[in-house]
């Protein structure tokens, strides 16, 4: 997998080196979780909420006439967790007899690095439609979850930290190019299935205890993004 990561970055770096012959697409928009990633199922659901996508893609034209370009790009998807999951955490804390509960919830960060193809078809002088697809890797990370609370008159803290992971990723999409400079894109990202393992550390009564987090199911991370961008 490390070799795949190096290969993708070499290809992207080559694209950057040939900048004078192509263009960058800087884009930003919504990151919409779908399927298991959005689900609140306790085994395979990620409970992710709508988030943010920021990305940069380089387009290197194969020729000046056929509308086909090689692409290399990177995106940063940030998704928090939905209110249902937050309510479940608080309900469990209350049921356990905890008081003065304060929770810093976890979030999902996914960073796909992809290479692929883009094809543009002019409609008129103002508009062109495009389609593209990319293949590469995705770096997935869950941020820490920290719960502070009181139990039997003693302040306590529980923190969950998660391991990062890299999987193969695929993206397909289409969009509209306006005045050869502005883009509106809709893309579906299949970013791999993950078992988010990690450690939980509980601190109370002046002592700490650490245990493993071993989920029983995998979460398939699939994201639909809707973005606007500018070519430069």
N, C-alpha and C positions, 0 to 999 in steps of 0.2 A: 504493500500500500504506500509506503514511503517513496518507492520508485515512481509510482503513479503521480504522487504529489509533485515530485521534482520535474517530471515530464510536463505536466500541465503548466507549471510556472515557467519552464523554459520556452514553451510555445507562446505563452502570454508575453514574456519578455521579448521574444522575437518580433511579435506584433508591435510592441512599443518602440522597438528599434526602427521599425519601418513606418513610423508615424507620418512622415512627410507624404506618403502615398495614400494614406487613408484618413479616417476620422474617428473621433471618440464620440460615444453616446453617453452622456451623464444623465441619469434618470432617478426619479424618486416617486414613491407612491405607496399604496396600501398593500399589505401582506395579509392574505386571507387564508387561514388554515382550513383544510378540508379533511373529510374522512376521519380516520383514527386520531389524527393530530388534533382535531377540533373536539372529538367526542369526550364525554366526561365518564366513560366506562372506567371502572377502577382498575382493570387489568391491562387493557390495550389503549385506553384513551389518554391523550395528552392534555386535554382541557385547555388548549391554547386559544387565545383571543386574537382579534384583529390587531395587526401591528404595522410596522414600518419596513419598507424596503428601500435601500439606497444602493445604487450600483453604477459601475463604469464598464462599458463595453467598447472594444476597439474593432472597427470594420476595415478590413484590407481588401480592396476590390481585386477580383481575379482578372477582370478586364474592364475597360471603360464603357463597354457597350451592352453587355448581357445582364447587368444588374446583380451579379453574383459576387458575394464577398465572403472571405474567411473571417471568423470572429474569435475573439478571446476576451473574456470578461470575468468580473467578480461582483457578487452582490452580498449585501449584509441585511439579513432578515432578523427583525427583533419582534418577538411575540410574548406578551405577558400571559397570564392565566385568567380564565373567565370567572365571573362572579360566583358561579355555582361551586367551583373548586374552593374559592376563598371562604364561602359560607360553610362548606364541609369542614375545613380546617378549624374554623371557630366553633362549630358545633361539637367536634371531637374534643376540643380543649375544654369546653364547658362541661361536657359529659364526664370528663376525667377529673373534674373538681378544681380546675385551674382558675385563677382570678388574675386581674390586671394583665390580661393577655395583649401582647403586642407582636405582630407578625410582619416580617419582611419577606414577601412572597418571592418565589423563584420566577424566572423568565427563561424563554428559549432564545438562543442565538444560533443562527445557521448561516454559514458562509460558503456558498457554492462557487467554485472556480471552474469555468467551462470553456471549451473550445468548440467551434461548430461552423455552421453556414448560415448566411442571410441572403434572401433573394428579394429584390425590389422590382415592382411592376408599376410603371407610371400610369396614372389615370388621365391626368391633364397637367398643365403647367403648375398647378397649385398642389395637387395631391398625388401620392403614390401609396400603394399598399405593399406591405412586406410580410414575409413569413420567415421564421428562423428556427433552428434547433441546435442544441448543444449537449455535449457529453463531457463529464469530468468527475470531480470529487466534491464532497460537501463536508465541511467541518461543523460538527454539531456540539453545542455546549449548553448545559443548564446551569444557571447562576445559583448561588447559595440560597437556601431557605433558613431563616433564623426566627425562632419563636422565643420570646421572653415572657415569663409568667411567674406567678406566685403559687406555691403549693404548701399547705400547712404552715403558712406564715413565713416561708423561706423563698427568697428570689432564686429563680432557676433559668437556665438557658438551654435550648436544644438547637443545634445547627446541623443541617444536612449539606454536604458538599458532594458534587457529582463529577464523574470522570468525563472528559471530552472524548469524542470519537470521530473517525473519518470513514465515510462510505462512498461508493460510487453514486453519481447523480446524473439526472437527465432533465432537460428542459425543452419544451416546444411552445411556440407562440406565434402571434401575428399582430399586426398593428397598422397604423396610419402614419405616413410621413407627410408633413405639411411644409410647403415652401422650401423643400430640400434641407430643412434645418431642425424642425420640431417634430417630436415623435409622441405618439400615444400607443402604448403597448399592452397587450394582455398575454401573460405567459403562465403555463402550468409547470410546476417544479416537482419532480419526483426525487426526493433527497435521501432515500434510504430508510431502513428500519433499525431502530436503536433500542438497546436495553441500557437504561441510564443507571449504571451502578455507581456506588460511592461510599461515603462514610457518614455516620451520624454520631455527633459528640454531644452528650448531655452533661451539664454541669449543675450541681446542686450540693448544698451542705459542704461546700469547700472541696468537693471531689468531682473528677471528670471520668466519664466512661465512654469509650468509643466502640461502635459496632458497625458491621457491614450493612449496606443497603443492597438487597438482592431482589430486584423486581422479578415477577413471574412471567411477564409478557413483554413483547416488543411493541414499540410505537412506530408506526409508519408515518414519516414526516412528508406530507404533501401540501404544497402551498400554491395558491393562485394569486398572482400579483397583477395589479393594474397600475401602470406608471405613466408619467409624462416626462419627456426628456428634451435635451437640446444637443445637436451635433456641432462639434467644433474641431 
